[in-house]
Amino acid sequence: MLAEQYKKTKWVPPTVYTIAVLTSLSRLNDDQHWTSDVFAGAVIGYVTAKLVLKDTPRLMLKVTPEINGVSLMYNF
């Protein structure tokens, strides 16, 4: 979800995917999961994140130079 939400930031997607892969490799190395478990978990997590973010409104904070100061808006 973080990779999708911050995809415009160059370093976030590679960082979060690297952490996920290293965690998966660690679980395999420590005999805590089978390869099929890790693969299934990755697929379920990726698809679930895509489906959740597909219909989730985005709350954006926009600073305006007016007296009001801050305005909140939803983007769909």
PQR file with spaces between the fields and no chain letter, atoms N, CA, C, O and H, PARSE charges and radii, in Angstrom:
ATOM       1  N    MET     1       0.827   -1.182    0.000 -0.4000 1.5000
ATOM       2  CA   MET     1       0.000    0.000    0.000 -0.0000 2.0000
ATOM       3  C    MET     1       0.876    1.252    0.000  0.5500 1.7000
ATOM       4  O    MET     1       0.561    2.236   -0.670 -0.5500 1.4000
ATOM       5  N    LEU     2       1.959    1.212    0.742 -0.4000 1.5000
ATOM       6  CA   LEU     2       2.841    2.377    0.784 -0.0000 2.0000
ATOM       7  C    LEU     2       3.480    2.637   -0.578  0.5500 1.7000
ATOM       8  O    LEU     2       3.630    3.789   -0.986 -0.5500 1.4000
ATOM       9  H    LEU     2       2.214    0.413    1.286  0.4000 1.0000
ATOM      10  N    ALA     3       3.854    1.578   -1.273 -0.4000 1.5000
ATOM      11  CA   ALA     3       4.467    1.742   -2.588 -0.0000 2.0000
ATOM      12  C    ALA     3       3.503    2.413   -3.555  0.5500 1.7000
ATOM      13  O    ALA     3       3.918    3.227   -4.380 -0.5500 1.4000
ATOM      14  H    ALA     3       3.732    0.643   -0.942  0.4000 1.0000
ATOM      15  N    GLU     4       2.241    2.082   -3.461 -0.4000 1.5000
ATOM      16  CA   GLU     4       1.240    2.679   -4.357 -0.0000 2.0000
ATOM      17  C    GLU     4       0.928    4.111   -3.954  0.5500 1.7000
ATOM      18  O    GLU     4       0.805    4.984   -4.813 -0.5500 1.4000
ATOM      19  H    GLU     4       1.904    1.421   -2.791  0.4000 1.0000
ATOM      20  N    GLN     5       0.799    4.359   -2.666 -0.4000 1.5000
ATOM      21  CA   GLN     5       0.447    5.696   -2.203 -0.0000 2.0000
ATOM      22  C    GLN     5       1.568    6.704   -2.439  0.5500 1.7000
ATOM      23  O    GLN     5       1.306    7.885   -2.671 -0.5500 1.4000
ATOM      24  H    GLN     5       0.898    3.650   -1.968  0.4000 1.0000
ATOM      25  N    TYR     6       2.812    6.241   -2.380 -0.4000 1.5000
ATOM      26  CA   TYR     6       3.954    7.141   -2.551 -0.0000 2.0000
ATOM      27  C    TYR     6       4.744    6.799   -3.804  0.5500 1.7000
ATOM      28  O    TYR     6       5.970    6.903   -3.812 -0.5500 1.4000
ATOM      29  H    TYR     6       3.024    5.283   -2.192  0.4000 1.0000
ATOM      30  N    LYS     7       4.047    6.388   -4.871 -0.4000 1.5000
ATOM      31  CA   LYS     7       4.745    5.969   -6.082 -0.0000 2.0000
ATOM      32  C    LYS     7       5.454    7.113   -6.795  0.5500 1.7000
ATOM      33  O    LYS     7       6.352    6.867   -7.599 -0.5500 1.4000
ATOM      34  H    LYS     7       3.051    6.304   -4.865  0.4000 1.0000
ATOM      35  N    LYS     8       5.079    8.337   -6.525 -0.4000 1.5000
ATOM      36  CA   LYS     8       5.754    9.478   -7.152 -0.0000 2.0000
ATOM      37  C    LYS     8       7.088    9.795   -6.476  0.5500 1.7000
ATOM      38  O    LYS     8       7.919   10.503   -7.045 -0.5500 1.4000
ATOM      39  H    LYS     8       4.349    8.538   -5.871  0.4000 1.0000
ATOM      40  N    THR     9       7.291    9.285   -5.286 -0.4000 1.5000
ATOM      41  CA   THR     9       8.565    9.443   -4.595 -0.0000 2.0000
ATOM      42  C    THR     9       9.471    8.302   -5.030  0.5500 1.7000
ATOM      43  O    THR     9       9.132    7.132   -4.852 -0.5500 1.4000
ATOM      44  H    THR     9       6.616    8.711   -4.824  0.4000 1.0000
ATOM      45  N    LYS    10      10.619    8.639   -5.597 -0.4000 1.5000
ATOM      46  CA   LYS    10      11.492    7.638   -6.210 -0.0000 2.0000
ATOM      47  C    LYS    10      11.924    6.520   -5.276  0.5500 1.7000
ATOM      48  O    LYS    10      11.982    5.364   -5.694 -0.5500 1.4000
ATOM      49  H    LYS    10      10.895    9.589   -5.742  0.4000 1.0000
ATOM      50  N    TRP    11      12.223    6.828   -4.046 -0.4000 1.5000
ATOM      51  CA   TRP    11      12.859    5.853   -3.168 -0.0000 2.0000
ATOM      52  C    TRP    11      11.883    4.993   -2.378  0.5500 1.7000
ATOM      53  O    TRP    11      12.286    3.953   -1.857 -0.5500 1.4000
ATOM      54  H    TRP    11      12.176    7.767   -3.706  0.4000 1.0000
ATOM      55  N    VAL    12      10.623    5.382   -2.268 -0.4000 1.5000
ATOM      56  CA   VAL    12       9.689    4.631   -1.419 -0.0000 2.0000
ATOM      57  C    VAL    12       9.358    3.247   -1.986  0.5500 1.7000
ATOM      58  O    VAL    12       9.535    2.261   -1.270 -0.5500 1.4000
ATOM      59  H    VAL    12      10.296    6.227   -2.691  0.4000 1.0000
ATOM      60  N    PRO    13       8.885    3.116   -3.243 -0.5600 1.5000
ATOM      61  CA   PRO    13       8.554    1.768   -3.730  0.2800 2.0000
ATOM      62  C    PRO    13       9.716    0.769   -3.658  0.5500 1.7000
ATOM      63  O    PRO    13       9.518   -0.345   -3.172 -0.5500 1.4000
ATOM      64  N    PRO    14      10.929    1.128   -4.127 -0.5600 1.5000
ATOM      65  CA   PRO    14      12.009    0.144   -4.005  0.2800 2.0000
ATOM      66  C    PRO    14      12.336   -0.211   -2.552  0.5500 1.7000
ATOM      67  O    PRO    14      12.681   -1.354   -2.251 -0.5500 1.4000
ATOM      68  N    THR    15      12.230    0.756   -1.670 -0.4000 1.5000
ATOM      69  CA   THR    15      12.546    0.514   -0.264 -0.0000 2.0000
ATOM      70  C    THR    15      11.546   -0.439    0.372  0.5500 1.7000
ATOM      71  O    THR    15      11.946   -1.399    1.030 -0.5500 1.4000
ATOM      72  H    THR    15      11.951    1.684   -1.915  0.4000 1.0000
ATOM      73  N    VAL    16      10.250   -0.192    0.189 -0.4000 1.5000
ATOM      74  CA   VAL    16       9.259   -1.041    0.842 -0.0000 2.0000
ATOM      75  C    VAL    16       9.231   -2.448    0.236  0.5500 1.7000
ATOM      76  O    VAL    16       9.010   -3.424    0.953 -0.5500 1.4000
ATOM      77  H    VAL    16       9.925    0.588   -0.345  0.4000 1.0000
ATOM      78  N    TYR    17       9.453   -2.557   -1.069 -0.4000 1.5000
ATOM      79  CA   TYR    17       9.496   -3.883   -1.679 -0.0000 2.0000
ATOM      80  C    TYR    17      10.760   -4.631   -1.246  0.5500 1.7000
ATOM      81  O    TYR    17      10.727   -5.848   -1.065 -0.5500 1.4000
ATOM      82  H    TYR    17       9.632   -1.764   -1.652  0.4000 1.0000
ATOM      83  N    THR    18      11.858   -3.921   -1.082 -0.4000 1.5000
ATOM      84  CA   THR    18      13.083   -4.561   -0.598 -0.0000 2.0000
ATOM      85  C    THR    18      12.891   -5.091    0.818  0.5500 1.7000
ATOM      86  O    THR    18      13.318   -6.203    1.128 -0.5500 1.4000
ATOM      87  H    THR    18      11.885   -2.932   -1.230  0.4000 1.0000
ATOM      88  N    ILE    19      12.258   -4.307    1.669 -0.4000 1.5000
ATOM      89  CA   ILE    19      11.987   -4.755    3.034 -0.0000 2.0000
ATOM      90  C    ILE    19      11.096   -5.998    3.023  0.5500 1.7000
ATOM      91  O    ILE    19      11.327   -6.936    3.787 -0.5500 1.4000
ATOM      92  H    ILE    19      11.912   -3.404    1.417  0.4000 1.0000
ATOM      93  N    ALA    20      10.083   -6.003    2.162 -0.4000 1.5000
ATOM      94  CA   ALA    20       9.189   -7.161    2.078 -0.0000 2.0000
ATOM      95  C    ALA    20       9.930   -8.407    1.609  0.5500 1.7000
ATOM      96  O    ALA    20       9.727   -9.494    2.149 -0.5500 1.4000
ATOM      97  H    ALA    20       9.896   -5.241    1.542  0.4000 1.0000
ATOM      98  N    VAL    21      10.785   -8.249    0.605 -0.4000 1.5000
ATOM      99  CA   VAL    21      11.539   -9.400    0.090 -0.0000 2.0000
ATOM     100  C    VAL    21      12.517   -9.918    1.139  0.5500 1.7000
ATOM     101  O    VAL    21      12.632  -11.128    1.334 -0.5500 1.4000
ATOM     102  H    VAL    21      10.950   -7.366    0.166  0.4000 1.0000
ATOM     103  N    LEU    22      13.218   -9.018    1.811 -0.4000 1.5000
ATOM     104  CA   LEU    22      14.167   -9.446    2.838 -0.0000 2.0000
ATOM     105  C    LEU    22      13.461  -10.145    4.001  0.5500 1.7000
ATOM     106  O    LEU    22      13.976  -11.115    4.555 -0.5500 1.4000
ATOM     107  H    LEU    22      13.125   -8.035    1.653  0.4000 1.0000
ATOM     108  N    THR    23      12.293   -9.650    4.361 -0.4000 1.5000
ATOM     109  CA   THR    23      11.517  -10.306    5.413 -0.0000 2.0000
ATOM     110  C    THR    23      11.100  -11.711    4.974  0.5500 1.7000
ATOM     111  O    THR    23      11.180  -12.662    5.752 -0.5500 1.4000
ATOM     112  H    THR    23      11.875   -8.862    3.911  0.4000 1.0000
ATOM     113  N    SER    24      10.659  -11.828    3.735 -0.4000 1.5000
ATOM     114  CA   SER    24      10.264  -13.141    3.209 -0.0000 2.0000
ATOM     115  C    SER    24      11.442  -14.107    3.189  0.5500 1.7000
ATOM     116  O    SER    24      11.308  -15.265    3.585 -0.5500 1.4000
ATOM     117  H    SER    24      10.594  -11.055    3.104  0.4000 1.0000
ATOM     118  N    LEU    25      12.587  -13.632    2.731 -0.4000 1.5000
ATOM     119  CA   LEU    25      13.777  -14.485    2.691 -0.0000 2.0000
ATOM     120  C    LEU    25      14.207  -14.902    4.090  0.5500 1.7000
ATOM     121  O    LEU    25      14.658  -16.028    4.296 -0.5500 1.4000
ATOM     122  H    LEU    25      12.696  -12.691    2.410  0.4000 1.0000
ATOM     123  N    SER    26      14.068  -13.997    5.046 -0.4000 1.5000
ATOM     124  CA   SER    26      14.396  -14.314    6.424 -0.0000 2.0000
ATOM     125  C    SER    26      13.483  -15.406    6.976  0.5500 1.7000
ATOM     126  O    SER    26      13.940  -16.317    7.667 -0.5500 1.4000
ATOM     127  H    SER    26      13.702  -13.082    4.878  0.4000 1.0000
ATOM     128  N    ARG    27      12.182  -15.309    6.664 -0.4000 1.5000
ATOM     129  CA   ARG    27      11.227  -16.322    7.126 -0.0000 2.0000
ATOM     130  C    ARG    27      11.534  -17.681    6.505  0.5500 1.7000
ATOM     131  O    ARG    27      11.403  -18.712    7.164 -0.5500 1.4000
ATOM     132  H    ARG    27      11.810  -14.570    6.103  0.4000 1.0000
ATOM     133  N    LEU    28      11.943  -17.683    5.232 -0.4000 1.5000
ATOM     134  CA   LEU    28      12.320  -18.943    4.581 -0.0000 2.0000
ATOM     135  C    LEU    28      13.597  -19.512    5.195  0.5500 1.7000
ATOM     136  O    LEU    28      13.694  -20.712    5.454 -0.5500 1.4000
ATOM     137  H    LEU    28      12.049  -16.845    4.696  0.4000 1.0000
ATOM     138  N    ASN    29      14.558  -18.649    5.419 -0.4000 1.5000
ATOM     139  CA   ASN    29      15.842  -19.075    5.976 -0.0000 2.0000
ATOM     140  C    ASN    29      15.692  -19.669    7.370  0.5500 1.7000
ATOM     141  O    ASN    29      16.376  -20.630    7.720 -0.5500 1.4000
ATOM     142  H    ASN    29      14.480  -17.675    5.208  0.4000 1.0000
ATOM     143  N    ASP    30      14.797  -19.095    8.160 -0.4000 1.5000
ATOM     144  CA   ASP    30      14.600  -19.564    9.537 -0.0000 2.0000
ATOM     145  C    ASP    30      13.614  -20.730    9.624  0.5500 1.7000
ATOM     146  O    ASP    30      13.228  -21.139   10.719 -0.5500 1.4000
ATOM     147  H    ASP    30      14.241  -18.314    7.876  0.4000 1.0000
ATOM     148  N    ASP    31      13.211  -21.259    8.477 -0.4000 1.5000
ATOM     149  CA   ASP    31      12.242  -22.368    8.411 -0.0000 2.0000
ATOM     150  C    ASP    31      10.930  -22.048    9.125  0.5500 1.7000
ATOM     151  O    ASP    31      10.329  -22.915    9.759 -0.5500 1.4000
ATOM     152  H    ASP    31      13.525  -20.927    7.587  0.4000 1.0000
ATOM     153  N    GLN    32      10.500  -20.805    9.017 -0.4000 1.5000
ATOM     154  CA   GLN    32       9.230  -20.389    9.600 -0.0000 2.0000
ATOM     155  C    GLN    32       8.083  -20.516    8.594  0.5500 1.7000
ATOM     156  O    GLN    32       6.920  -20.614    8.986 -0.5500 1.4000
ATOM     157  H    GLN    32      10.989  -20.100    8.502  0.4000 1.0000
ATOM     158  N    HIS    33       8.411  -20.514    7.292 -0.4000 1.5000
ATOM     159  CA   HIS    33       7.400  -20.630    6.230 -0.0000 2.0000
ATOM     160  C    HIS    33       7.969  -21.432    5.078  0.5500 1.7000
ATOM     161  O    HIS    33       9.182  -21.525    4.891 -0.5500 1.4000
ATOM     162  H    HIS    33       9.356  -20.435    6.974  0.4000 1.0000
ATOM     163  N    TRP    34       7.053  -22.010    4.310 -0.4000 1.5000
ATOM     164  CA   TRP    34       7.436  -22.655    3.064 -0.0000 2.0000
ATOM     165  C    TRP    34       7.411  -21.615    1.956  0.5500 1.7000
ATOM     166  O    TRP    34       6.819  -20.547    2.109 -0.5500 1.4000
ATOM     167  H    TRP    34       6.067  -21.934    4.462  0.4000 1.0000
ATOM     168  N    THR    35       8.058  -21.932    0.840 -0.4000 1.5000
ATOM     169  CA   THR    35       8.081  -21.022   -0.306 -0.0000 2.0000
ATOM     170  C    THR    35       6.675  -20.737   -0.803  0.5500 1.7000
ATOM     171  O    THR    35       6.368  -19.603   -1.171 -0.5500 1.4000
ATOM     172  H    THR    35       8.540  -22.799    0.716  0.4000 1.0000
ATOM     173  N    SER    36       5.828  -21.736   -0.821 -0.4000 1.5000
ATOM     174  CA   SER    36       4.450  -21.541   -1.280 -0.0000 2.0000
ATOM     175  C    SER    36       3.689  -20.570   -0.365  0.5500 1.7000
ATOM     176  O    SER    36       2.857  -19.795   -0.836 -0.5500 1.4000
ATOM     177  H    SER    36       6.077  -22.657   -0.522  0.4000 1.0000
ATOM     178  N    ASP    37       3.978  -20.614    0.941 -0.4000 1.5000
ATOM     179  CA   ASP    37       3.352  -19.674    1.884 -0.0000 2.0000
ATOM     180  C    ASP    37       3.747  -18.239    1.568  0.5500 1.7000
ATOM     181  O    ASP    37       2.911  -17.336    1.535 -0.5500 1.4000
ATOM     182  H    ASP    37       4.654  -21.243    1.324  0.4000 1.0000
ATOM     183  N    VAL    38       5.028  -18.054    1.341 -0.4000 1.5000
ATOM     184  CA   VAL    38       5.545  -16.712    1.064 -0.0000 2.0000
ATOM     185  C    VAL    38       4.963  -16.184   -0.241  0.5500 1.7000
ATOM     186  O    VAL    38       4.547  -15.028   -0.326 -0.5500 1.4000
ATOM     187  H    VAL    38       5.707  -18.787    1.368  0.4000 1.0000
ATOM     188  N    PHE    39       4.937  -17.043   -1.257 -0.4000 1.5000
ATOM     189  CA   PHE    39       4.394  -16.617   -2.548 -0.0000 2.0000
ATOM     190  C    PHE    39       2.911  -16.279   -2.431  0.5500 1.7000
ATOM     191  O    PHE    39       2.469  -15.242   -2.926 -0.5500 1.4000
ATOM     192  H    PHE    39       5.274  -17.982   -1.188  0.4000 1.0000
ATOM     193  N    ALA    40       2.149  -17.140   -1.786 -0.4000 1.5000
ATOM     194  CA   ALA    40       0.717  -16.884   -1.619 -0.0000 2.0000
ATOM     195  C    ALA    40       0.468  -15.608   -0.813  0.5500 1.7000
ATOM     196  O    ALA    40      -0.429  -14.833   -1.145 -0.5500 1.4000
ATOM     197  H    ALA    40       2.508  -17.983   -1.384  0.4000 1.0000
ATOM     198  N    GLY    41       1.247  -15.391    0.231 -0.4000 1.5000
ATOM     199  CA   GLY    41       1.105  -14.174    1.029 -0.0000 2.0000
ATOM     200  C    GLY    41       1.414  -12.915    0.235  0.5500 1.7000
ATOM     201  O    GLY    41       0.748  -11.892    0.388 -0.5500 1.4000
ATOM     202  H    GLY    41       1.976  -16.021    0.500  0.4000 1.0000
ATOM     203  N    ALA    42       2.428  -13.002   -0.612 -0.4000 1.5000
ATOM     204  CA   ALA    42       2.782  -11.851   -1.446 -0.0000 2.0000
ATOM     205  C    ALA    42       1.669  -11.534   -2.437  0.5500 1.7000
ATOM     206  O    ALA    42       1.314  -10.370   -2.628 -0.5500 1.4000
ATOM     207  H    ALA    42       2.969  -13.834   -0.736  0.4000 1.0000
ATOM     208  N    VAL    43       1.122  -12.564   -3.063 -0.4000 1.5000
ATOM     209  CA   VAL    43       0.038  -12.354   -4.026 -0.0000 2.0000
ATOM     210  C    VAL    43      -1.203  -11.798   -3.333  0.5500 1.7000
ATOM     211  O    VAL    43      -1.814  -10.843   -3.813 -0.5500 1.4000
ATOM     212  H    VAL    43       1.410  -13.509   -2.908  0.4000 1.0000
ATOM     213  N    ILE    44      -1.571  -12.398   -2.206 -0.4000 1.5000
ATOM     214  CA   ILE    44      -2.745  -11.918   -1.470 -0.0000 2.0000
ATOM     215  C    ILE    44      -2.553  -10.480   -1.008  0.5500 1.7000
ATOM     216  O    ILE    44      -3.470   -9.668   -1.134 -0.5500 1.4000
ATOM     217  H    ILE    44      -1.074  -13.174   -1.816  0.4000 1.0000
ATOM     218  N    GLY    45      -1.385  -10.152   -0.479 -0.4000 1.5000
ATOM     219  CA   GLY    45      -1.119   -8.788   -0.022 -0.0000 2.0000
ATOM     220  C    GLY    45      -1.146   -7.775   -1.144  0.5500 1.7000
ATOM     221  O    GLY    45      -1.707   -6.690   -0.990 -0.5500 1.4000
ATOM     222  H    GLY    45      -0.641  -10.811   -0.377  0.4000 1.0000
ATOM     223  N    TYR    46      -0.543   -8.118   -2.276 -0.4000 1.5000
ATOM     224  CA   TYR    46      -0.494   -7.202   -3.418 -0.0000 2.0000
ATOM     225  C    TYR    46      -1.892   -6.954   -3.980  0.5500 1.7000
ATOM     226  O    TYR    46      -2.277   -5.807   -4.205 -0.5500 1.4000
ATOM     227  H    TYR    46      -0.088   -9.000   -2.401  0.4000 1.0000
ATOM     228  N    VAL    47      -2.648   -8.020   -4.205 -0.4000 1.5000
ATOM     229  CA   VAL    47      -3.995   -7.883   -4.781 -0.0000 2.0000
ATOM     230  C    VAL    47      -4.917   -7.148   -3.813  0.5500 1.7000
ATOM     231  O    VAL    47      -5.697   -6.293   -4.233 -0.5500 1.4000
ATOM     232  H    VAL    47      -2.335   -8.952   -4.023  0.4000 1.0000
ATOM     233  N    THR    48      -4.837   -7.467   -2.538 -0.4000 1.5000
ATOM     234  CA   THR    48      -5.670   -6.791   -1.545 -0.0000 2.0000
ATOM     235  C    THR    48      -5.365   -5.300   -1.492  0.5500 1.7000
ATOM     236  O    THR    48      -6.284   -4.481   -1.443 -0.5500 1.4000
ATOM     237  H    THR    48      -4.204   -8.162   -2.197  0.4000 1.0000
ATOM     238  N    ALA    49      -4.097   -4.944   -1.501 -0.4000 1.5000
ATOM     239  CA   ALA    49      -3.718   -3.527   -1.472 -0.0000 2.0000
ATOM     240  C    ALA    49      -4.239   -2.796   -2.705  0.5500 1.7000
ATOM     241  O    ALA    49      -4.743   -1.678   -2.595 -0.5500 1.4000
ATOM     242  H    ALA    49      -3.352   -5.609   -1.541  0.4000 1.0000
ATOM     243  N    LYS    50      -4.124   -3.409   -3.866 -0.4000 1.5000
ATOM     244  CA   LYS    50      -4.624   -2.786   -5.098 -0.0000 2.0000
ATOM     245  C    LYS    50      -6.134   -2.584   -5.032  0.5500 1.7000
ATOM     246  O    LYS    50      -6.635   -1.525   -5.412 -0.5500 1.4000
ATOM     247  H    LYS    50      -3.715   -4.317   -3.956  0.4000 1.0000
ATOM     248  N    LEU    51      -6.864   -3.590   -4.553 -0.4000 1.5000
ATOM     249  CA   LEU    51      -8.324   -3.472   -4.471 -0.0000 2.0000
ATOM     250  C    LEU    51      -8.753   -2.425   -3.453  0.5500 1.7000
ATOM     251  O    LEU    51      -9.696   -1.672   -3.699 -0.5500 1.4000
ATOM     252  H    LEU    51      -6.457   -4.450   -4.244  0.4000 1.0000
ATOM     253  N    VAL    52      -8.078   -2.370   -2.322 -0.4000 1.5000
ATOM     254  CA   VAL    52      -8.428   -1.389   -1.291 -0.0000 2.0000
ATOM     255  C    VAL    52      -8.138    0.030   -1.780  0.5500 1.7000
ATOM     256  O    VAL    52      -8.952    0.934   -1.592 -0.5500 1.4000
ATOM     257  H    VAL    52      -7.313   -2.981   -2.122  0.4000 1.0000
ATOM     258  N    LEU    53      -6.996    0.219   -2.397 -0.4000 1.5000
ATOM     259  CA   LEU    53      -6.616    1.565   -2.831 -0.0000 2.0000
ATOM     260  C    LEU    53      -7.383    2.023   -4.064  0.5500 1.7000
ATOM     261  O    LEU    53      -7.430    3.219   -4.351 -0.5500 1.4000
ATOM     262  H    LEU    53      -6.334   -0.516   -2.550  0.4000 1.0000
ATOM     263  N    LYS    54      -7.979    1.095   -4.793 -0.4000 1.5000
ATOM     264  CA   LYS    54      -8.713    1.449   -6.005 -0.0000 2.0000
ATOM     265  C    LYS    54      -9.885    2.376   -5.697  0.5500 1.7000
ATOM     266  O    LYS    54     -10.127    3.332   -6.434 -0.5500 1.4000
ATOM     267  H    LYS    54      -7.940    0.124   -4.560  0.4000 1.0000
ATOM     268  N    ASP    55     -10.607    2.107   -4.623 -0.4000 1.5000
ATOM     269  CA   ASP    55     -11.793    2.882   -4.293 -0.0000 2.0000
ATOM     270  C    ASP    55     -11.629    3.767   -3.071  0.5500 1.7000
ATOM     271  O    ASP    55     -12.612    4.310   -2.567 -0.5500 1.4000
ATOM     272  H    ASP    55     -10.411    1.331   -4.024  0.4000 1.0000
ATOM     273  N    THR    56     -10.411    3.922   -2.591 -0.4000 1.5000
ATOM     274  CA   THR    56     -10.177    4.719   -1.400 -0.0000 2.0000
ATOM     275  C    THR    56      -9.986    6.188   -1.774  0.5500 1.7000
ATOM     276  O    THR    56      -9.110    6.514   -2.575 -0.5500 1.4000
ATOM     277  H    THR    56      -9.613    3.481   -3.001  0.4000 1.0000
ATOM     278  N    PRO    57     -10.800    7.073   -1.200 -0.5600 1.5000
ATOM     279  CA   PRO    57     -10.583    8.496   -1.471  0.2800 2.0000
ATOM     280  C    PRO    57      -9.268    8.959   -0.846  0.5500 1.7000
ATOM     281  O    PRO    57      -8.848    8.448    0.193 -0.5500 1.4000
ATOM     282  N    ARG    58      -8.645    9.901   -1.472 -0.4000 1.5000
ATOM     283  CA   ARG    58      -7.385   10.448   -0.975 -0.0000 2.0000
ATOM     284  C    ARG    58      -7.661   11.771   -0.276  0.5500 1.7000
ATOM     285  O    ARG    58      -8.321   12.651   -0.829 -0.5500 1.4000
ATOM     286  H    ARG    58      -8.985   10.316   -2.316  0.4000 1.0000
ATOM     287  N    LEU    59      -7.163   11.902    0.915 -0.4000 1.5000
ATOM     288  CA   LEU    59      -7.281   13.147    1.651 -0.0000 2.0000
ATOM     289  C    LEU    59      -6.011   13.937    1.418  0.5500 1.7000
ATOM     290  O    LEU    59      -4.917   13.484    1.756 -0.5500 1.4000
ATOM     291  H    LEU    59      -6.627   11.187    1.365  0.4000 1.0000
ATOM     292  N    MET    60      -6.153   15.109    0.846 -0.4000 1.5000
ATOM     293  CA   MET    60      -4.983   15.930    0.554 -0.0000 2.0000
ATOM     294  C    MET    60      -5.021   17.195    1.397  0.5500 1.7000
ATOM     295  O    MET    60      -6.084   17.775    1.619 -0.5500 1.4000
ATOM     296  H    MET    60      -7.041   15.478    0.572  0.4000 1.0000
ATOM     297  N    LEU    61      -3.881   17.606    1.851 -0.4000 1.5000
ATOM     298  CA   LEU    61      -3.745   18.825    2.630 -0.0000 2.0000
ATOM     299  C    LEU    61      -3.138   19.884    1.724  0.5500 1.7000
ATOM     300  O    LEU    61      -2.040   19.704    1.197 -0.5500 1.4000
ATOM     301  H    LEU    61      -3.017   17.135    1.671  0.4000 1.0000
ATOM     302  N    LYS    62      -3.842   20.969    1.546 -0.4000 1.5000
ATOM     303  CA   LYS    62      -3.371   22.021    0.646 -0.0000 2.0000
ATOM     304  C    LYS    62      -3.316   23.337    1.416  0.5500 1.7000
ATOM     305  O    LYS    62      -4.324   23.792    1.957 -0.5500 1.4000
ATOM     306  H    LYS    62      -4.734   21.115    1.974  0.4000 1.0000
ATOM     307  N    VAL    63      -2.160   23.926    1.460 -0.4000 1.5000
ATOM     308  CA   VAL    63      -1.988   25.206    2.139 -0.0000 2.0000
ATOM     309  C    VAL    63      -2.321   26.319    1.145  0.5500 1.7000
ATOM     310  O    VAL    63      -1.793   26.359    0.034 -0.5500 1.4000
ATOM     311  H    VAL    63      -1.342   23.556    1.020  0.4000 1.0000
ATOM     312  N    THR    64      -3.205   27.217    1.569 -0.4000 1.5000
ATOM     313  CA   THR    64      -3.592   28.329    0.710 -0.0000 2.0000
ATOM     314  C    THR    64      -3.087   29.627    1.305  0.5500 1.7000
ATOM     315  O    THR    64      -2.993   29.758    2.525 -0.5500 1.4000
ATOM     316  H    THR    64      -3.634   27.185    2.472  0.4000 1.0000
ATOM     317  N    PRO    65      -2.759   30.591    0.453 -0.5600 1.5000
ATOM     318  CA   PRO    65      -2.230   31.868    0.951  0.2800 2.0000
ATOM     319  C    PRO    65      -3.305   32.811    1.500  0.5500 1.7000
ATOM     320  O    PRO    65      -3.014   33.961    1.828 -0.5500 1.4000
ATOM     321  N    GLU    66      -4.530   32.332    1.599 -0.4000 1.5000
ATOM     322  CA   GLU    66      -5.615   33.177    2.093 -0.0000 2.0000
ATOM     323  C    GLU    66      -5.620   33.214    3.623  0.5500 1.7000
ATOM     324  O    GLU    66      -4.795   32.572    4.273 -0.5500 1.4000
ATOM     325  H    GLU    66      -4.767   31.397    1.332  0.4000 1.0000
ATOM     326  N    ILE    67      -6.547   33.962    4.174 -0.4000 1.5000
ATOM     327  CA   ILE    67      -6.666   34.079    5.627 -0.0000 2.0000
ATOM     328  C    ILE    67      -7.037   32.733    6.247  0.5500 1.7000
ATOM     329  O    ILE    67      -6.634   32.448    7.375 -0.5500 1.4000
ATOM     330  H    ILE    67      -7.217   34.483    3.645  0.4000 1.0000
ATOM     331  N    ASN    68      -7.792   31.906    5.536 -0.4000 1.5000
ATOM     332  CA   ASN    68      -8.232   30.609    6.059 -0.0000 2.0000
ATOM     333  C    ASN    68      -7.046   29.725    6.414  0.5500 1.7000
ATOM     334  O    ASN    68      -7.107   28.982    7.393 -0.5500 1.4000
ATOM     335  H    ASN    68      -8.119   32.138    4.619  0.4000 1.0000
ATOM     336  N    GLY    69      -5.971   29.789    5.640 -0.4000 1.5000
ATOM     337  CA   GLY    69      -4.751   29.055    5.950 -0.0000 2.0000
ATOM     338  C    GLY    69      -4.669   27.668    5.360  0.5500 1.7000
ATOM     339  O    GLY    69      -3.815   27.415    4.510 -0.5500 1.4000
ATOM     340  H    GLY    69      -5.921   30.393    4.845  0.4000 1.0000
ATOM     341  N    VAL    70      -5.535   26.756    5.785 -0.4000 1.5000
ATOM     342  CA   VAL    70      -5.439   25.372    5.344 -0.0000 2.0000
ATOM     343  C    VAL    70      -6.811   24.905    4.870  0.5500 1.7000
ATOM     344  O    VAL    70      -7.827   25.183    5.507 -0.5500 1.4000
ATOM     345  H    VAL    70      -6.228   26.962    6.475  0.4000 1.0000
ATOM     346  N    SER    71      -6.827   24.198    3.753 -0.4000 1.5000
ATOM     347  CA   SER    71      -8.085   23.608    3.285 -0.0000 2.0000
ATOM     348  C    SER    71      -7.873   22.119    3.048  0.5500 1.7000
ATOM     349  O    SER    71      -6.795   21.691    2.636 -0.5500 1.4000
ATOM     350  H    SER    71      -6.001   23.972    3.236  0.4000 1.0000
ATOM     351  N    LEU    72      -8.908   21.339    3.312 -0.4000 1.5000
ATOM     352  CA   LEU    72      -8.863   19.899    3.096 -0.0000 2.0000
ATOM     353  C    LEU    72      -9.745   19.561    1.902  0.5500 1.7000
ATOM     354  O    LEU    72     -10.831   20.120    1.751 -0.5500 1.4000
ATOM     355  H    LEU    72      -9.784   21.686    3.647  0.4000 1.0000
ATOM     356  N    MET    73      -9.285   18.654    1.061 -0.4000 1.5000
ATOM     357  CA   MET    73     -10.109   18.246   -0.069 -0.0000 2.0000
ATOM     358  C    MET    73      -9.930   16.766   -0.338  0.5500 1.7000
ATOM     359  O    MET    73      -8.862   16.203   -0.100 -0.5500 1.4000
ATOM     360  H    MET    73      -8.402   18.200    1.184  0.4000 1.0000
ATOM     361  N    TYR    74     -10.980   16.148   -0.834 -0.4000 1.5000
ATOM     362  CA   TYR    74     -10.955   14.734   -1.231 -0.0000 2.0000
ATOM     363  C    TYR    74     -10.706   14.629   -2.714  0.5500 1.7000
ATOM     364  O    TYR    74     -11.276   15.390   -3.497 -0.5500 1.4000
ATOM     365  H    TYR    74     -11.848   16.606   -1.028  0.4000 1.0000
ATOM     366  N    ASN    75      -9.867   13.702   -3.111 -0.4000 1.5000
ATOM     367  CA   ASN    75      -9.672   13.363   -4.517 -0.0000 2.0000
ATOM     368  C    ASN    75     -10.108   11.926   -4.713  0.5500 1.7000
ATOM     369  O    ASN    75      -9.718   11.047   -3.944 -0.5500 1.4000
ATOM     370  H    ASN    75      -9.405   13.083   -2.476  0.4000 1.0000
ATOM     371  N    PHE    76     -10.898   11.681   -5.717 -0.4000 1.5000
ATOM     372  CA   PHE    76     -11.358   10.327   -6.016 -0.0000 2.0000
ATOM     373  C    PHE    76     -10.706    9.837   -7.283  0.5500 1.7000
ATOM     374  O    PHE    76     -10.960    8.712   -7.713 -0.5500 1.4000
ATOM     375  H    PHE    76     -11.214   12.394   -6.342  0.4000 1.0000
